[in-house]
Structures are given as C-alpha cells and as structure tokens.
Amino acid sequence: MVKRGRPSKEAASAKKAKVVDPLAEKVDLVSETISDPLCQVPGPELHREMLVNSIPYTLTVASEERHEWQTAVAKMVGEVLSGYVVDWEKQVSDSLAEIGATELQAKQSMDLVEESVQKIHAHEEVVAKSQELKDEAVAAAKFTGDNLKSAATEVAEFDGQLQMVIDQKDHCGSIYNDCFIPMKSGTSQAASHIKKIEPMLKKLSTESSLLSAIAPALKKLPDERGAFDIMAVEGTEAIFTKHLGALQDQIDTADGAKAEKVSVEAAAQQARNAAVERRTECEAVLTTAESDLKTLEKDHKKLLKAANTTSLNSHDSLATQVTKEEGLAEAKRILSVFKELLERTAPQEPAADISMVEEEQANPAA
C-alpha cells in the first residue's frame, strides 16, 4: 500500500525528462517542411507523399551506408529544400519592392494632402474677401436705395409743394393787396385788416418791435404818421414784398427745379440699379467660392483617408518584410539541417587498447 503524500514508482518514472533524439528531431523537421503545402514539390501531390514517407528511411542512414535509391531520394529532398529557400528569397525580394512602392504611395498621398491644405487655406481667403465685397455691395445697395427713395419722394411731392407755394403767395398777396395797401394809402381803416396783417407778419418772423408798431401806424392816416410810423409801414411793406418775391421766384423756377429733381431721381435710379447688380454679382461670387471651398474640404477628407490607408499599407509592408525574412532564415536553417543529415557519416568504433589485448592473451585464465 502506497503511503499518503509519497508518489508511486510509476508516477516518479513518468516525471522523468523525456529523452529527445537529436537525429530524429532533425529528420522530423525536414519531413514537416516537405509536408508543408508552401514547400513546392515538382509533379503531382503523390511525389510529396513519396518523399515524406521515404525521408525516415533515408536521412537516418549514414551517407556511406545509403543505398542508391536512398541517395536519389536525398538528392530530390535537397532540390526541394533548395527551391524552398529560393521561393523565400523571392518573397523577401518582392516584399522589399512592395515596401518601396507603398512608401512612395504614402509619400505621394501625403504630398497631395499638404497641397490640399494649402488650397483650402488659399480659398478660405477668397471666401473671406468675397464676403467682404458682398457686405460692401449690400451696404451700397441700401445706401443707393435710400437715396432713390428720397429722390422719388421729392419728385412725387413736388407738384403738391408747388401748389402750397402758390396758395401761400395768393394768401399773402391777398393780405398785402386787400388789407395792407388800403391801410397804407389811407383808403381803409378797417380793424379787420389789422387782424389779418398781424398774424401774417408773425408767420414771416417779423421782429416784435415792428409788430407792436405797425398797428398804431396803419390806424393813422398817411398825413398823421410820424417818422417812426413811416418806418414801421415801410418795413412791413418790405417784408411783404420780399416774401412775395421769394414765393414768385419759386413759382417761376418750378419747371427747372422739377426737371433737376427728376434728373436726380434718374441718376439715383441708375446708381441703385448698378448697386443691386453689383450686390447680385458679389452674392454669386461668394456662393461659388463657398461651394468650391466645400468641394475642396470634401476632397481633402478623401485624400486624408487615402493617405491613412497608404500609410497603413506601408506599415503592413514593413511587418510583412519582417515575416518574410524570418521565413527565409528558417528555410535556410532547415536546409542547413538537411545538409548535416545528408553529409552525416557513421560513428567510428573506438580502437582496442593493444596492451590490454596482449595482457588478455598472456593470462587467458583471468
């Protein structure tokens, strides 16, 4: 009965390290390589199977002890492994060429991205300038629009204002002729005339001293008036005639004044049309510039995505190169192992010690 806590002899034996046969390990390595579909074997797949099955009976035999058919098999295995190395060398060479191509593509893609950034910055300035011109054109259109409105209003209201001037002249002339002149000449002393004359003088901004003096002066007959009265009458008459003259001048020059206002309106209309046209042009330029900028930004995203892809491809090519070089190094190692097996000779038997042999012959009983 096995004591608890102590391993059995069988368990202790199982824990002993497994002895590895270096020769068998090398033969297995060659067999596994020939079995790999990546290792090209000329002819049908049956040839691969034949070689794999023959390797244990060929490479385990020393070179000088091999049969003719074993030598032929070893030669075929060597050709296959040499071709395996050549295939890996070609893959390494192709991988190096792929690295150059992907690095060039990555550089070209990044150059396009940088060029795109410069185009975008330049076009952003175009958009900013177009926006500035559009704002100026909008302000100019508003300004000319206000001017046109003002000019059109003056033309539209001109006839009405002229009629008001005519009415003012008629009213002032009526007071002057029907009220002031009769009282000045002494043909009428009606108090009602004074009631019309004084408001008119106030309206004409007559000085207060003259306003206070005119009524007493007009109430007197011409022969009764003193020097101060005469001055008041003459001053009042001068105000009437000056005002009536100014009104008559407005009436006389009305046609010319209206024509001038119509001309100003026409010029304002032309300026307004030009400003509106300029505003429309600037708006169209800005719209086009903004659209072009969006297109450049959209294209930039595509270029950036392509640059990222080419950069990843370049990194992948470098990683693939490492893998290919490791595969080539392994293929060369396997070929080196094969050559060791191919050139291996049988171990020499150790020579017997002559002195020991002579001693054995002299003492056979021993």
C-alpha positions as CSV (number, residue, x, y, z in Angstrom):
1,M,0.0,0.0,0.0
2,V,1.4,3.4,-1.0
3,K,1.8,5.9,1.8
4,R,-0.1,9.1,1.6
5,G,2.0,12.0,0.4
6,R,4.6,9.9,-1.4
7,P,4.4,9.5,-5.2
8,S,4.4,5.9,-6.5
9,K,7.2,4.5,-8.5
10,E,5.1,4.8,-11.7
11,A,4.4,8.4,-11.0
12,A,8.1,9.1,-10.3
13,S,9.0,7.4,-13.5
14,A,6.5,9.4,-15.5
15,K,8.1,12.6,-14.2
16,K,11.5,11.8,-15.7
17,A,12.5,14.1,-18.5
18,K,11.7,12.7,-21.9
19,V,14.9,11.9,-23.9
20,V,15.0,13.7,-27.2
21,D,16.8,12.1,-30.1
22,P,18.6,14.9,-32.0
23,L,18.7,12.8,-35.2
24,A,15.0,12.1,-35.1
25,E,14.2,15.7,-34.3
26,K,16.2,16.9,-37.4
27,V,14.6,14.2,-39.6
28,D,11.1,15.3,-38.3
29,L,11.9,18.9,-39.1
30,V,12.8,18.1,-42.7
31,S,9.7,15.8,-43.1
32,E,7.4,18.5,-41.7
33,T,8.9,21.1,-44.1
34,I,8.4,18.8,-47.1
35,S,4.8,18.1,-45.9
36,D,4.0,21.9,-45.8
37,P,2.0,22.9,-48.9
38,L,4.0,26.1,-49.1
39,C,7.1,24.0,-49.9
40,Q,6.8,23.3,-53.6
41,V,7.3,19.7,-54.8
42,P,7.5,19.2,-58.6
43,G,5.0,16.9,-60.0
44,P,1.7,15.5,-58.6
45,E,1.0,15.5,-54.9
46,L,1.9,11.9,-54.8
47,H,5.5,12.8,-55.2
48,R,5.3,14.8,-51.9
49,E,3.8,11.9,-50.1
50,M,6.6,9.6,-51.5
51,L,9.3,11.9,-50.3
52,V,7.8,12.3,-46.9
53,N,7.4,8.6,-46.5
54,S,11.0,7.9,-47.7
55,I,12.8,10.6,-45.6
56,P,12.8,8.5,-42.3
57,Y,14.4,5.6,-44.2
58,T,16.9,7.8,-46.0
59,L,18.2,10.6,-43.8
60,T,18.6,8.3,-40.7
61,V,21.1,6.3,-42.7
62,A,24.7,7.5,-42.8
63,S,25.9,8.8,-46.1
64,E,28.3,6.0,-46.8
65,E,25.7,3.3,-46.0
66,R,22.9,4.6,-48.2
67,H,21.6,2.5,-51.0
68,E,21.4,4.0,-54.5
69,W,17.7,4.7,-54.2
70,Q,18.2,6.4,-50.8
71,T,20.8,8.7,-52.3
72,A,18.4,9.6,-55.1
73,V,15.7,10.4,-52.6
74,A,18.1,12.5,-50.6
75,K,19.1,14.4,-53.7
76,M,15.4,15.1,-54.5
77,V,14.8,16.3,-51.0
78,G,17.8,18.6,-51.2
79,E,16.5,20.1,-54.5
80,V,13.1,20.7,-53.0
81,L,14.6,22.4,-49.9
82,S,16.9,24.5,-52.1
83,G,13.9,25.5,-54.1
84,Y,12.1,26.3,-50.8
85,V,14.9,28.7,-49.9
86,V,14.8,30.3,-53.4
87,D,11.0,30.8,-53.0
88,W,11.5,32.6,-49.7
89,E,14.3,34.7,-51.2
90,K,11.9,35.7,-54.0
91,Q,9.3,36.6,-51.4
92,V,11.8,38.7,-49.5
93,S,12.8,40.4,-52.7
94,D,9.2,41.0,-53.7
95,S,8.4,42.3,-50.2
96,L,11.3,44.8,-50.5
97,A,9.9,46.0,-53.8
98,E,6.5,46.3,-52.2
99,I,7.9,48.4,-49.3
100,G,9.4,50.8,-51.8
101,A,6.1,51.0,-53.7
102,T,4.0,51.5,-50.6
103,E,6.4,54.1,-49.2
104,L,6.3,56.0,-52.5
105,Q,2.5,55.9,-52.5
106,A,2.4,57.0,-48.8
107,K,4.7,60.0,-49.7
108,Q,2.7,60.9,-52.7
109,S,-0.6,60.7,-50.8
110,M,0.8,62.9,-48.0
111,D,2.1,65.4,-50.6
112,L,-1.5,65.6,-52.0
113,V,-2.8,66.2,-48.5
114,E,-0.4,69.0,-47.9
115,E,-1.2,70.5,-51.3
116,S,-4.9,70.2,-50.4
117,V,-4.4,72.1,-47.1
118,Q,-2.7,74.9,-49.0
119,K,-5.5,75.1,-51.5
120,I,-8.1,75.2,-48.7
121,H,-6.2,78.0,-46.8
122,A,-5.9,80.0,-50.1
123,H,-9.6,79.5,-50.9
124,E,-10.6,80.5,-47.3
125,E,-9.0,83.8,-48.0
126,V,-11.0,84.0,-51.3
127,V,-14.2,83.3,-49.4
128,A,-13.4,86.0,-46.7
129,K,-12.6,88.5,-49.4
130,S,-15.8,87.6,-51.3
131,Q,-17.8,88.0,-48.1
132,E,-16.2,91.4,-47.5
133,L,-17.1,92.6,-51.1
134,K,-20.6,91.3,-50.7
135,D,-21.1,93.2,-47.4
136,E,-19.8,96.4,-49.1
137,A,-22.2,95.8,-52.0
138,V,-25.2,95.2,-49.7
139,A,-24.4,98.4,-47.8
140,A,-24.0,100.3,-51.1
141,A,-27.3,98.9,-52.4
142,K,-29.1,100.0,-49.2
143,F,-27.5,103.5,-49.4
144,T,-28.5,104.0,-53.0
145,G,-31.9,102.6,-52.3
146,D,-32.4,105.2,-49.5
147,N,-31.2,107.9,-51.9
148,L,-33.6,106.8,-54.6
149,K,-36.5,106.7,-52.2
150,S,-35.7,110.2,-51.1
151,A,-35.3,111.5,-54.6
152,A,-38.5,109.8,-55.8
153,T,-40.4,111.3,-52.8
154,E,-39.2,114.8,-53.7
155,V,-40.4,114.3,-57.3
156,A,-43.7,112.8,-56.2
157,E,-44.3,115.6,-53.7
158,F,-43.0,118.5,-55.9
159,D,-46.3,119.4,-57.5
160,G,-48.1,119.4,-54.2
161,Q,-45.4,121.5,-52.6
162,L,-45.5,123.9,-55.6
163,Q,-49.3,124.2,-55.1
164,M,-48.7,125.1,-51.5
165,V,-46.3,127.8,-52.5
166,I,-48.9,129.2,-55.0
167,D,-51.5,129.1,-52.2
168,Q,-49.1,130.8,-49.8
169,K,-48.4,133.5,-52.4
170,D,-52.1,134.0,-53.2
171,H,-52.9,134.3,-49.5
172,C,-50.0,136.6,-48.6
173,G,-50.7,138.7,-51.8
174,S,-54.4,138.9,-50.8
175,I,-53.5,140.3,-47.4
176,Y,-50.9,142.6,-48.9
177,N,-53.1,144.0,-51.6
178,D,-56.5,143.9,-49.9
179,C,-55.5,144.8,-46.4
180,F,-52.1,146.4,-46.1
181,I,-52.2,148.6,-49.2
182,P,-55.6,150.2,-48.4
183,M,-54.5,150.9,-44.9
184,K,-51.1,152.2,-46.0
185,S,-52.8,154.6,-48.5
186,G,-55.5,155.6,-46.0
187,T,-58.4,154.4,-48.1
188,S,-59.5,151.9,-45.5
189,Q,-59.1,151.9,-41.7
190,A,-61.0,148.6,-41.1
191,A,-59.9,146.9,-37.9
192,S,-60.4,143.6,-39.6
193,H,-57.4,144.3,-41.9
194,I,-55.1,144.6,-38.8
195,K,-56.4,141.2,-37.6
196,K,-55.2,139.7,-40.9
197,I,-51.9,141.6,-41.2
198,E,-50.5,140.8,-37.8
199,P,-50.8,137.0,-38.0
200,M,-49.1,137.1,-41.4
201,L,-46.3,139.2,-40.1
202,K,-45.8,136.8,-37.1
203,K,-45.7,133.9,-39.6
204,L,-43.0,135.8,-41.5
205,S,-40.9,136.1,-38.3
206,T,-41.2,139.8,-38.1
207,E,-39.4,141.5,-35.2
208,S,-41.6,142.1,-32.2
209,S,-40.8,145.9,-32.2
210,L,-42.2,146.1,-35.7
211,L,-45.2,144.1,-34.8
212,S,-46.1,146.3,-31.9
213,A,-45.6,149.5,-34.0
214,I,-47.4,148.5,-37.2
215,A,-51.0,148.5,-35.9
216,P,-50.8,152.1,-34.5
217,A,-49.1,153.3,-37.6
218,L,-51.7,151.8,-40.0
219,K,-54.6,153.2,-38.0
220,K,-53.3,156.7,-38.7
221,L,-53.9,158.5,-42.0
222,P,-50.7,159.0,-44.0
223,D,-50.6,162.7,-43.1
224,E,-50.8,162.0,-39.4
225,R,-48.0,159.5,-39.3
226,G,-44.7,160.4,-37.7
227,A,-41.2,159.3,-38.8
228,F,-41.4,156.2,-36.7
229,D,-44.8,155.3,-38.1
230,I,-43.5,155.7,-41.6
231,M,-40.5,153.4,-40.8
232,A,-42.9,150.8,-39.5
233,V,-45.1,150.9,-42.6
234,E,-42.1,150.8,-45.0
235,G,-40.5,148.0,-43.0
236,T,-43.7,146.0,-43.1
237,E,-44.1,146.6,-46.8
238,A,-40.5,145.4,-47.4
239,I,-41.2,142.2,-45.6
240,F,-44.3,141.5,-47.7
241,T,-42.7,142.3,-51.0
242,K,-39.6,140.3,-50.1
243,H,-41.7,137.3,-49.2
244,L,-43.9,137.6,-52.2
245,G,-40.9,137.9,-54.4
246,A,-39.3,134.8,-53.0
247,L,-42.5,132.8,-53.5
248,Q,-42.8,134.1,-57.1
249,D,-39.2,133.0,-57.7
250,Q,-40.1,129.5,-56.6
251,I,-43.1,129.5,-58.9
252,D,-41.1,130.9,-61.8
253,T,-38.3,128.3,-61.4
254,A,-40.6,125.4,-60.6
255,D,-40.2,123.7,-64.0
256,G,-36.4,123.9,-63.8
257,A,-36.4,122.7,-60.2
258,K,-38.7,119.8,-61.0
259,A,-36.5,118.8,-64.0
260,E,-33.5,118.9,-61.8
261,K,-35.2,116.7,-59.2
262,V,-36.3,114.3,-61.9
263,S,-32.7,114.1,-63.2
264,V,-31.5,113.4,-59.6
265,E,-34.1,110.7,-59.4
266,A,-32.9,109.2,-62.6
267,A,-29.3,109.3,-61.5
268,A,-30.3,107.7,-58.2
269,Q,-32.2,105.0,-60.1
270,Q,-29.1,104.2,-62.2
271,A,-26.9,104.1,-59.1
272,R,-29.4,101.9,-57.4
273,N,-29.5,99.5,-60.4
274,A,-25.7,99.4,-60.6
275,A,-25.5,98.7,-56.8
276,V,-28.1,96.0,-57.0
277,E,-26.3,94.4,-59.9
278,R,-23.0,94.6,-58.1
279,R,-24.6,93.0,-55.0
280,T,-26.0,90.2,-57.1
281,E,-22.6,89.6,-58.7
282,C,-20.9,89.6,-55.3
283,E,-23.5,87.2,-53.9
284,A,-23.0,84.8,-56.8
285,V,-19.2,85.0,-56.4
286,L,-19.5,84.3,-52.7
287,T,-21.8,81.4,-53.3
288,T,-19.4,79.9,-55.8
289,A,-16.4,80.4,-53.5
290,E,-18.2,78.8,-50.6
291,S,-19.3,75.9,-52.9
292,D,-15.7,75.5,-54.1
293,L,-14.4,75.5,-50.6
294,K,-16.9,72.8,-49.5
295,T,-15.7,70.7,-52.5
296,L,-12.1,71.2,-51.5
297,E,-12.8,70.2,-47.9
298,K,-14.7,67.1,-49.2
299,D,-11.9,66.2,-51.5
300,H,-9.4,66.8,-48.6
301,K,-11.2,64.2,-46.5
302,K,-10.9,61.7,-49.2
303,L,-7.2,62.5,-49.7
304,L,-6.6,62.2,-45.9
305,K,-8.4,58.8,-45.8
306,A,-6.3,57.6,-48.8
307,A,-3.1,58.9,-47.1
308,N,-4.1,57.0,-43.9
309,T,-4.7,53.8,-46.0
310,T,-1.3,54.1,-47.8
311,S,0.4,54.7,-44.5
312,L,-1.1,51.6,-43.0
313,N,-0.2,49.7,-46.2
314,S,3.4,50.9,-45.8
315,H,3.5,49.7,-42.1
316,D,2.0,46.4,-43.2
317,S,4.6,46.0,-45.9
318,L,7.3,46.5,-43.2
319,A,5.7,43.9,-41.0
320,T,5.4,41.5,-43.9
321,Q,9.1,42.1,-44.7
322,V,10.0,41.0,-41.2
323,T,7.9,37.9,-41.5
324,K,9.4,37.1,-44.9
325,E,12.9,37.5,-43.6
326,E,12.1,35.3,-40.6
327,G,10.7,32.7,-43.1
328,L,13.8,32.9,-45.2
329,A,16.0,32.5,-42.2
330,E,14.0,29.4,-41.1
331,A,14.2,27.9,-44.6
332,K,18.0,28.3,-44.6
333,R,18.2,26.7,-41.2
334,I,16.2,23.8,-42.4
335,L,18.4,23.4,-45.5
336,S,21.4,23.6,-43.2
337,V,19.9,20.8,-41.0
338,F,19.3,18.8,-44.1
339,K,22.9,19.2,-45.3
340,E,24.0,18.0,-41.9
341,L,21.9,14.9,-42.3
342,L,23.0,14.5,-45.9
343,E,26.7,14.6,-45.0
344,R,26.4,12.6,-41.8
345,T,28.7,9.6,-41.5
346,A,28.6,6.6,-39.3
347,P,30.4,6.9,-35.9
348,Q,33.8,5.2,-35.8
349,E,34.2,2.2,-33.4
350,P,36.9,3.0,-30.8
351,A,40.2,1.2,-31.4
352,A,41.1,-1.6,-28.8
353,D,44.0,-0.9,-26.4
354,I,46.9,-3.2,-27.6
355,S,48.4,-3.5,-24.2
356,M,45.1,-4.8,-22.8
357,V,44.8,-7.3,-25.7
358,E,48.3,-8.6,-25.0
359,E,47.6,-8.9,-21.3
360,E,44.4,-10.9,-22.0
361,Q,46.4,-13.2,-24.3
362,A,49.1,-13.8,-21.7
363,N,46.6,-14.6,-18.9
364,P,43.8,-16.4,-20.6
365,A,42.7,-17.8,-17.2
366,A,42.0,-14.4,-15.9
